[in-house]
């Protein structure tokens, strides 16, 4: 199966979320997808574009969409939901407003017939679930996980239409099919602080702290996410977040990408899925998911460090 | 929030321009406060989102454009998603961010956030894609003492995991990206006479 692919900057070899790109390519390859990268794609503008100049952001994304169209791609998978949102927003707006389309085409120096649809990884896996059921169903143990969608998988609701806005379920249903036990919880679509990770880290600690606490209260042992910013904020800043939420210092909540979890269900090697690059160690969790004994014996009770 | 209102302070031309860019009537908002109730960052705002809506309704241009709130907004869209009047508070924040830049009224107390965005965009302009190592360095060098110390202990752990990579990734047609940037600059408002 051919599939248009817009990796986005965060997933490439030079970026913090490169393991997400590794996991996507390994997992979708194993499922039989042939990824056709949009030729010479550019950055979607991300938070910086959205926060400072909306016309610039639309033009940058119309260039991407027009490049995809020229390459004959009908749908493009954009695994980072911020990319999906910016691409979809551009698509949505230029389709409705001909003056905006004309301006964006002129700025991007490309003609665009509005024929490309950007999709998230969650949508791709969920709508093809029946087809892959045999290869995926029940391959993982019933570990309690919190499926965390973040703010952009379902917003704005007239642009990101695949799932319910306030209580999305697509990622939960994929995880349940794999055999995992996704918990019911309150913070599925709360914002993690996204692009403030350097410019306002205290805000990120507060927001991710709340998300951690909610997932813990629901009994989850790990997060499953599908956004490189959510992953980085929950994983890299977990110590600060746990402190802010009063959860203590020994909190240990691995943050796995959906693509990694599906890859494990397919029997792919953890290393090929980039599981060794996370800040919160995933070794024990991965061993449990793969049905292996824990990698290292736990320290005896009462041992003095 | 309490506001003293006098007719003299209402900038009607500005209000009309806000409504044009917003695609909504500001009077649609009936100040229920649902936007602020669901806003994840309202704890960081002196004027939470419903108050920003109110400032715009009252035509209080200077206070609205000089506010820090639009820069602390995470653009998560929770407010617009839940607004019972479809008044688009999130889009109002976008409008205010762009107008504040055009008028030279970006609040200097939010320089960290604003510089971060500018460094990020400069990286896209230069390479077509964002170069994390490069733009983070540029951001930190604008205020090396304070920003340089932040995350000093995390950085070696990142490097150990190959995050972020050392070299940029440049697209072929960077010239096209530069022309997009040049054509899409915000229009600076003419200098205002001092009053």
Interface residues (C-beta under 8 A of the other chain):
Chain A: X9 X12 X13 X14 X15 X16 X18 X40 X41 X42 X43 X45 X46 X47 X48 X49 X50 X51 X52 X53 X54 X55 X56 X59 X60 X63 X106 X107 X108 X109 X151 X152 X155 X156 X157 X165 X189 X190 X191 X193 X194 X195 X196 X198 X199 X200 X201 X203 X206 X207 X236 X277 X278 X279
Chain B: X40 X41 X43 X44 X71 X72 X74 X75 X76 X77 X78 X80 X81 X90 X94 X97 X98 X101 X112 X113 X115 X116 X117 X118 X120 X121 X124 X128 X129 X130 X131 X132 X133 X136 X139 X150 X151 X154 X157 X158 X161 X162 X163 X164 X165 X166 X167 X168 X169 X171 X172 X173 X176 X177 X179 X180 X181 X183 X184 X185 X186
